[in-house]
Amino acid sequence: MCTAVVETMLILDLNLSRNPNPCYPLIVPQTQFNHEKLKVYQKAIALVSHANEILEGLPKTLAVHGQLDRASTSIPLNIAEGNGKHTSAD
C-alpha cells in the first residue's frame, strides 16, 4: 500500500471504484465560494430554511405559498450572483 502527503485543504479519495491505483489517490479540492463566507448569505440560507418550515403548513394552492417560496429563494441566489460579478456595472 502506498502513502501520500497532501495539503490540508485537499481531500484524498481512495475509493477504488473510481480510482484503481491507490498509489496515486484522486485529489478533490474543497471548494467554498466567497459568498458562502458572508454573514448575510448565511442568514439568507437560514431564512430559506425557516420559510420552508412555514410553507409545509400552507396549501400549495394559495398564492402566498409560491410568492414566499420564490422570494426566500431569490435572496441567496441574488447575493451569490452579485458576489460573482467582477466587472463594472452596466
C-alpha positions, 0 to 999 in steps of 0.5 A, a space after each residue: 500500500 502506498 502513502 501520500 502527503 497532501 495539503 490540508 485543504 485537499 481531500 484524498 479519495 481512495 475509493 477504488 471504484 473510481 480510482 484503481 491505483 491507490 498509489 496515486 489517490 484522486 485529489 478533490 479540492 474543497 471548494 467554498 465560494 466567497 459568498 458562502 463566507 458572508 454573514 448575510 448569505 448565511 442568514 439568507 440560507 437560514 431564512 430559506 430554511 425557516 420559510 420552508 418550515 412555514 410553507 409545509 403548513 400552507 396549501 400549495 394552492 394559495 398564492 402566498 405559498 409560491 410568492 414566499 417560496 420564490 422570494 426566500 429563494 431569490 435572496 441567496 441566489 441574488 447575493 451569490 450572483 452579485 458576489 460573482 460579478 467582477 466587472 463594472 456595472 452596466 
